[in-house]
Amino acid sequence: MLRVVVDPEVPANVADLMRRNGPLLSRYRAGWNPEPSGPHFPVPVLVSLGVLTFLTVLVTLLVGAPGVFLGTLGTVYLIVLACVYLARKPLPADSTERVLYRHSRFHQGRFLVLEDFDLPSRALLGRVQKAIDRIMGARVNALGMLDSVRNSVMLPAEEWEIARLLTKLSALRARHRHLARGGRTPEVAAAMAPLERALAASEAAVVARVEALERYARHVARADHALASRGQIEALLAYLPEYEQLVAETGASRFSAPEIGTLSEDAARLQQALRDSVRSAHEAFRYLEG
């Protein structure tokens, strides 16, 4: 599921609220307003009032008793008053719906929801967000081996810039399809050809940015793998004296596998692999910045 993309300049607490409430932002985009705007009677309420009025008239005709009529009419009146009160009662001022609505108005144009992207753009944005999640969730990032501060600043900015370009591409593709609807004459096709080439070149440039981000994520994943493997080998090294003692006490030294003695070499190789992976990730990061 794609999350809302927010301009990094939006305050962090507001941005988090927006990301958690994408469906609400989509409803606002469609025209829904949670702010109070006078009474509104849902259809079920109107139907219920109609049925009660009908029953009042029916009872009066069948019974013919003024008391029954007045009692029923009074009940209907109280129900109407209750419905008016409930219909006019607004959401609390601090409700999520109203707080988010005000933020969405104040930061209009600084967040993007699912409806801003066409299907190809949604697929690319999904790849961007998956790559970012892998980087930010990596252990090497949490340990500061990848400059986690720069990641926390640069990656949201890259997500926003790519998303912003994808919305432009989505809008231009929609306009292009609309202009081409109904067929093209040779003259129109010739006039649209340069525009199509420009659109294709722009799409390729955005895809290249997505792929650069994915390469960085792969380097980070390899560094995480090397870190995990190194930790496991080091844990085995801690128990190595016990194995050596057991072999000596049982007289099984002739059966001792030579591989036991290579654990230290394995740990050294994994340490080097970790350094190489982190260095490669840093290089991919610098490429991404450029």
N, C-alpha and C positions, 0 to 999 in steps of 0.2 A: 504494500500500500504506500503510495507516494505521500510524503509529508509536505506541508506548506513550506514554501521557500520564502525567507524573510531577509530583507536588506540588513546587512551587518550593522548599519548605523542605528537601527531600531533598538531601544533598550532591551537588555537581555530578558528581563522578567516579562515584558510585553511579547517579545519574540517567542518565548517558551509557551505563553498562553495561546498564541496563534497556532503554533505547531501542534498543540494538544487538541485544538478545536477546528480542524479543517472543515468538517461538514457544516458547522455553524457559519464560518466565513463564506462558504459556498451559498448558503441560504441568504445571507446578506447580499451577496453578489446578484442573486436572483430577485431581490427586491423586498425580502422580509425585513421588518423593522420591529424590534422588541420593545421600543419605547412606547409609552401609552399614547393613544391617539383617539380617545373617546370610546363609547360603548360599541361592542361588537357581539352579535348574537350568532353563535354557531347554529348550523342547520338542525341538529338534534334538539336544541332548546326551542327553536321556533316550532318544530313538529310537536313537541310535548305541550307547548302552550295551546296550539291548535286543537289537540286532542282534549285537553282539559276544558277548553271553551265549548267544544262540541258536547262533552259529557254534561256540562252545566245546563245547556239548553235542553238536552235529552231528559235529564232528571226533572227539570221544571215541567216539561210537557207530560211526563208520565205520572209524577207525584202531584203536581199542582200545588205544592206547599210553599208559601213565600219564605218560610224559615229555612227550608232546605236550599232554596235558590240563593238566599242571602249568604248562608254558610258556605256553599260551594263557591260562590262568587268571591267571598272573602279569602278563601283558600287560594284561588287562582291569583288574586291580587297580591297575596304574600309571596307566592312563588315568583311572580313577575318582579317584585321588588328585590328578592334574593338574587334573581338572574341579573338584574341591572347592576346590583352591587358587585357581583362576581365578575361581570363583563368589564366593569370600569376599573376594577382593582388591578393595578399594574404589577409587573414583576418587581421584586425588591430592587432598590437602586444599586445595591452591591451584587446583584446576581451576575453569574458568569455571562449570560446572554447580553445584558445591558452594558457591562464593563467592556466586554470584547467588542460590542458594536461601536462604542465610543472610540476605542483604540483603532478600529478598522476605518472609521471616518477620519481620524486625526492622521493616521499613517497611510492614507489612501495612495495607491501606486507603489507602495514599498513592501508589498507582499504578493505572492503569486499562489493561486489555488489550482486544483486539478483542471478546472474548466478553461484555464488560460493556455493549455497545451493541447495540440492535436495528438493523435496516436503515435506517430513516429517520435515526436518530441517527448511524450511520456515515457517511451521506452528508453531514450537516451538519459532522461532525468533519473529514471530508476537505476541505471548503471552508475550515474554520478553519486547518488545517495548511498548505494551499496558499497562503492569504493570508499567513500568517506567514513561510513560506519566501520568498515574493516580497519581503516587506519586508526581512527580514534579509539576503537576498542582493543587495539593490539597492546600486549603487555610491554613491548619495547617502548611504546609511546607513553604508557603510564609511568614507566621507570625513568622517563626523560632522556632516553637514548636517541630519540629522533627530534629533539627540540619541540616538546609538546606545546610550548607556548606559541611558537610560530605556527604550528599546525592548527591550534585553536583559533588563530586569527586568519590565517591564509585560506584554510579549507572552506569556512562559511563564505568568505568573499568569492572564492572560485565557484562554489555552488550557486551563489546569487548571480554572478556574471554569466555563467553558462545558462542558467534558467532564464535570465532576461533575454539572452540571444535566442533561446528556443521559443519564447513567446512571440518574438518578432518573426521568426521563421514560420511559426504556426499561422500567424495572421497573414503573412505574404503568400503562403501556400494556399490558404483558403481564398484569398482574393484572386490568385492566379487561376484556381479551379473555376471560380465564378466567371472570370473574364473569358475563359475557354469554353464555357458551357454553350451548347448549341452548335458546336463545330467551329472550324477555323477556315477561313479563306487562305489562299497562299500568301496574300499580303499580310494578314494578321499573324500567320505562323512565322513569317520572316521578321515581323516587328517584335514578336515575343521571344524569338530565339536568344537574343542577347540577355534578356531578362531571365530566361531559364538557366543560361550559363552562369549568370551572377548568383542566382539562387542555389544552384548546385555547388558552386565554389564556396559559398557561405556555409552551406550544410557540411561540406567536407572539412572546413576550418573548425567548426564546432565539434565534429566527430573527433578530430585530431586532439582537441583539448580534453575530451572525455577519455580518449585512449591514453593520453599522458597521465591523467589522474589514475587510471586503472593500472598502468605500469608501476606507478609509485606504490599503489596498494599491494601489488604482487611482491615488490621488493620488501615491503614491510612484513608481509606474510612469511616470506622466507626468513627474515630476521627473527620473527617470532618463533618459527619452527626451530631455528638454530639455538635460540635461547632455551626453549623447552628441552631440547635434546641435551644441551650442555648441562642443564640442571639435573637431568636424570643420570647422566654419566658421573657427575660429581657425587651424587647420592650413592652410586655404586662404589665409587672410590673410597667413600667413608667406611664401607663394610669390607673392603679388601683385606685388611689385616686379619679379620675373623676367618675368611676363607683360607688364607695362607696358613694360619694356625691349625685349622682343621685338616688341611692337607698334610702338614707336618706330623700331627698327632696320629693320623691314621696310616701313615706310611704310604700314602698314595701319591707321593711326589712324582713317581714315574708316569702316573695317569694325569698329572696336572696339565690342563690344556694351555698351550702357549698363548692363547688369546687372553687369558687372565692378565698376563703381563702387559698387554697392549692397551689396557683401559686408560692409563695415563696418556698414551699417544692419542687415543680417541678423544679424550677431553681436550687435548691441545689442538687437535684438528677442528673440533667443534668450536673452540674459542676463536680460532682464526676464521672459520666460516661465519661466525657471528659478526666479527669485525668487518669482514668483507661484505656481508649482507647490509649492515648498518651503513657502511660507506656507500654502497650502491643506492641505498634508499636516499641518502643525503644528496647524491648526484641527481637522482630522479626528481628530488624536491627542487633543486636549483633549476633543472630543465623546466619544471612546471612553473616556477616563478618567471622564467624568461618568456 
